[in-house]
Amino acid sequence: MLSLRGGSKAVELAGGKTLTLLRSASLDVSPGEIVAISGRSGSGKTTLLQCLGLLDSFDHGTYVVDGINIAELSDRTQSELRGRRFGFIFQQFHLLARRSAIANVMAPAQHGTLAELRSSKARALDLLESVGLAERASALPSQLSGGEQQRVAIARSLIRDPLYVLADEPTGSLDPDTGEQVLRLLIGICRRQSRALLLVSHDEAVSSRADRRLRLVHGEIERR
C-alpha cells in the first residue's frame, strides 16, 4: 500500500517568492486499485505523481511505501525501490528514437546480468504481445502510430513487474478513439495483474473509469 499523510511541496520562484504546489495531501492506494487524479492545469497533479513515484520528494509529510518510510531511505535505496515498485507512463511517450520497440520495452531492465537480460527480452516479447504489438517488436518509434507508441510505453512500464503504475495524461496526445483503446488496454492489464494504477487526467471521461476519483484544487486533495 502507498500511504501519504500531510504531503506538501513548494518551489522557490524568482524574486524570493514561493509557489506551493501541494498542501497537506493525504491518500492511501492499494495494489489492484484504479485511482484517478484530476484537476485544472497547475493544480499539482504531476507534482503529486512525481513525488509518489519517488522521482521527486515531498518537503513535509510522511510517505510510506509497502511499510517502508521513504524519509528513512538514502537516495540510492529510494532509486532501487522506485525501480522495483513503480512503472511510469507519460503523455509524450518518451521512447528512445533509435531503438526498436522491444529495446524500448527492455530499457528499464538493461543493467542486469546476462541471464537477466535474456529473461527480460523474453518478458518484453510477452508484454508486446499483451498490448498487440508482437509483430512490431523490431519497429522504430518513427514507424509506429501514436497509439502504438503509447502501447510500447505501457509495456515498458511493466517490464520490472511494478506494483504501482503511474500514468500522467497517458491519452492526452492521442485522438479520442485511439485514446479510448489505449485506456481500455491499460486498465484491463492493471486489473488482471492486480497492479494499482494512479491515473492523472483532466478528462472527466477518463477519470470516470477509475474505482476512486480524487481532485486536486490549489494543491489540496478533494474526495469525489
C-alpha positions as CSV (number, residue, x, y, z in Angstrom):
1,M,0.0,0.0,0.0
2,L,1.0,3.6,-0.6
3,S,0.2,5.8,2.3
4,L,0.7,9.6,2.3
5,R,-0.1,11.8,5.3
6,G,0.3,15.6,5.1
7,G,2.4,15.7,2.0
8,S,3.5,19.2,1.0
9,K,5.7,20.6,-1.8
10,A,6.8,24.1,-2.8
11,V,9.2,25.7,-5.2
12,E,11.1,28.9,-5.0
13,L,10.4,31.5,-7.8
14,A,12.4,34.4,-9.0
15,G,12.4,37.4,-6.6
16,G,12.3,35.2,-3.5
17,K,8.7,34.2,-3.9
18,T,7.4,30.7,-3.1
19,L,4.9,28.7,-5.0
20,T,3.1,26.0,-3.1
21,L,2.3,23.0,-5.3
22,L,0.9,20.6,-2.7
23,R,-0.8,21.4,0.7
24,S,-1.2,18.6,3.3
25,A,-2.1,16.0,0.8
26,S,-3.2,12.6,2.2
27,L,-4.2,9.4,0.4
28,D,-3.9,5.6,0.5
29,V,-3.6,3.4,-2.6
30,S,-3.8,-0.4,-2.5
31,P,-2.4,-2.8,-5.2
32,G,-5.1,-3.5,-7.8
33,E,-6.9,-0.2,-7.2
34,I,-7.6,2.2,-10.1
35,V,-7.4,5.8,-8.8
36,A,-7.9,8.9,-11.0
37,I,-6.5,12.3,-10.0
38,S,-8.0,15.2,-11.8
39,G,-7.7,19.0,-11.6
40,R,-7.0,22.1,-13.6
41,S,-3.6,22.8,-15.1
42,G,-1.2,23.9,-12.4
43,S,-3.2,22.3,-9.6
44,G,-0.3,20.0,-8.6
45,K,-1.3,16.7,-10.3
46,T,2.0,16.0,-12.0
47,T,3.9,17.1,-8.9
48,L,1.9,14.6,-6.7
49,L,2.5,11.8,-9.2
50,Q,6.3,12.5,-9.3
51,C,6.6,12.6,-5.5
52,L,4.6,9.4,-5.1
53,G,6.8,7.7,-7.7
54,L,10.0,8.9,-6.0
55,L,11.0,11.0,-9.0
56,D,10.8,13.9,-6.5
57,S,10.3,14.3,-2.8
58,F,7.8,15.9,-0.5
59,D,9.0,18.8,1.6
60,H,6.9,17.7,4.5
61,G,4.7,14.8,5.5
62,T,5.0,11.1,5.9
63,Y,5.1,8.8,2.9
64,V,5.2,5.0,3.4
65,V,5.5,2.5,0.5
66,D,4.6,-1.1,1.5
67,G,5.5,-0.4,5.1
68,I,8.8,1.5,4.3
69,N,9.1,5.1,5.4
70,I,10.7,6.8,2.5
71,A,12.2,9.5,4.7
72,E,14.5,6.9,6.3
73,L,16.0,5.8,3.0
74,S,19.1,7.0,1.2
75,D,18.8,8.4,-2.3
76,R,20.3,5.2,-3.7
77,T,17.9,3.0,-1.8
78,Q,15.0,5.2,-3.0
79,S,16.1,4.8,-6.5
80,E,16.2,1.0,-6.1
81,L,12.8,1.0,-4.6
82,R,11.5,3.1,-7.4
83,G,12.8,0.7,-10.0
84,R,11.2,-2.3,-8.2
85,R,7.8,-0.9,-7.2
86,F,6.9,1.7,-9.8
87,G,6.2,1.8,-13.6
88,F,5.7,5.1,-15.4
89,I,3.7,6.2,-18.4
90,F,3.8,9.7,-19.8
91,Q,1.7,11.7,-22.2
92,Q,4.6,12.2,-24.7
93,F,5.7,8.5,-24.6
94,H,9.5,9.3,-24.2
95,L,10.6,6.4,-26.4
96,L,14.2,6.2,-27.5
97,A,14.1,7.2,-31.2
98,R,17.0,5.0,-32.3
99,R,15.9,1.8,-30.5
100,S,13.3,-0.7,-31.6
101,A,10.0,-1.3,-29.8
102,I,11.4,-4.3,-27.9
103,A,14.6,-2.4,-27.0
104,N,12.5,0.4,-25.6
105,V,10.5,-2.0,-23.5
106,M,13.7,-3.6,-22.1
107,A,15.3,-0.2,-21.3
108,P,14.4,-0.1,-17.6
109,A,15.9,-3.6,-17.1
110,Q,19.1,-3.1,-19.1
111,H,21.6,-3.0,-16.2
112,G,21.2,-6.7,-15.1
113,T,23.3,-9.8,-15.6
114,L,23.4,-11.6,-19.0
115,A,20.9,-14.1,-17.7
116,E,18.6,-11.3,-16.5
117,L,18.9,-9.6,-19.9
118,R,17.8,-12.8,-21.7
119,S,14.9,-13.1,-19.3
120,S,13.9,-9.5,-19.8
121,K,13.9,-10.0,-23.6
122,A,11.5,-12.9,-23.3
123,R,9.3,-10.9,-20.9
124,A,9.4,-7.9,-23.3
125,L,8.2,-10.0,-26.1
126,D,5.4,-11.3,-23.9
127,L,4.4,-7.7,-22.9
128,L,4.4,-6.6,-26.5
129,E,2.1,-9.5,-27.3
130,S,-0.2,-8.5,-24.5
131,V,-0.5,-5.0,-26.0
132,G,-1.0,-6.3,-29.5
133,L,2.4,-5.4,-30.9
134,A,4.4,-8.7,-31.0
135,E,4.8,-8.4,-34.8
136,R,6.1,-4.8,-34.4
137,A,8.9,-5.7,-32.0
138,S,11.7,-4.6,-34.4
139,A,10.0,-1.3,-35.5
140,L,11.4,2.0,-34.6
141,P,9.2,4.6,-32.8
142,S,9.1,6.7,-36.1
143,Q,7.5,3.6,-37.8
144,L,4.7,3.4,-35.2
145,S,1.5,5.4,-34.8
146,G,0.8,7.4,-31.7
147,G,-1.4,4.7,-30.2
148,E,1.2,2.1,-30.9
149,Q,4.0,4.2,-29.3
150,Q,1.8,4.6,-26.2
151,R,1.2,0.8,-26.1
152,V,5.0,0.3,-26.2
153,A,5.3,2.7,-23.3
154,I,2.7,0.7,-21.4
155,A,4.7,-2.5,-22.0
156,R,7.9,-0.7,-20.9
157,S,6.2,0.4,-17.6
158,L,5.5,-3.3,-16.7
159,I,8.9,-4.8,-17.6
160,R,10.1,-4.9,-13.9
161,D,6.8,-6.2,-12.5
162,P,5.8,-3.0,-10.6
163,L,3.0,-3.0,-8.1
164,Y,2.1,0.6,-8.9
165,V,1.7,2.1,-12.4
166,L,1.7,5.9,-12.5
167,A,0.3,7.4,-15.7
168,D,0.4,11.1,-16.4
169,E,-2.1,12.1,-19.0
170,P,-1.5,8.9,-20.9
171,T,-4.1,9.6,-23.6
172,G,-3.6,13.3,-23.8
173,S,-1.6,13.1,-27.1
174,L,-4.0,10.7,-28.8
175,D,-7.2,11.2,-30.7
176,P,-10.4,10.2,-28.8
177,D,-10.8,6.7,-30.4
178,T,-7.1,5.7,-30.0
179,G,-7.1,7.2,-26.5
180,E,-10.1,5.0,-25.6
181,Q,-8.4,1.9,-26.9
182,V,-5.2,2.6,-25.0
183,L,-7.1,3.4,-21.8
184,R,-9.1,0.2,-22.0
185,L,-5.9,-1.8,-22.6
186,L,-4.1,-0.1,-19.7
187,I,-6.9,-0.5,-17.2
188,G,-7.5,-4.1,-18.3
189,I,-3.9,-5.1,-17.8
190,C,-3.7,-3.5,-14.4
191,R,-6.9,-5.2,-13.2
192,R,-5.9,-8.6,-14.5
193,Q,-2.5,-8.4,-12.9
194,S,-3.6,-6.7,-9.6
195,R,-1.5,-3.6,-10.1
196,A,-2.5,-0.3,-8.8
197,L,-3.0,2.4,-11.4
198,L,-2.7,6.1,-10.5
199,L,-4.1,7.9,-13.5
200,V,-3.7,11.7,-13.8
201,S,-6.1,13.2,-16.3
202,H,-8.0,16.4,-16.9
203,D,-10.5,14.4,-18.9
204,E,-13.7,13.6,-17.0
205,A,-14.4,10.6,-19.3
206,V,-11.0,9.1,-18.4
207,S,-11.4,9.8,-14.7
208,S,-14.9,8.2,-14.7
209,R,-13.3,4.8,-15.4
210,A,-11.5,4.6,-12.1
211,D,-12.6,2.9,-8.9
212,R,-12.0,6.1,-7.0
213,R,-11.7,9.7,-8.0
214,L,-9.6,12.4,-6.4
215,R,-9.5,16.1,-7.4
216,L,-6.6,18.5,-6.7
217,V,-7.7,22.1,-6.1
218,H,-4.9,24.5,-5.4
219,G,-2.7,21.7,-4.2
220,E,-5.3,20.1,-1.9
221,I,-6.9,16.8,-2.4
222,E,-10.7,16.6,-2.5
223,R,-12.6,13.3,-2.5
224,R,-15.3,12.9,-5.1
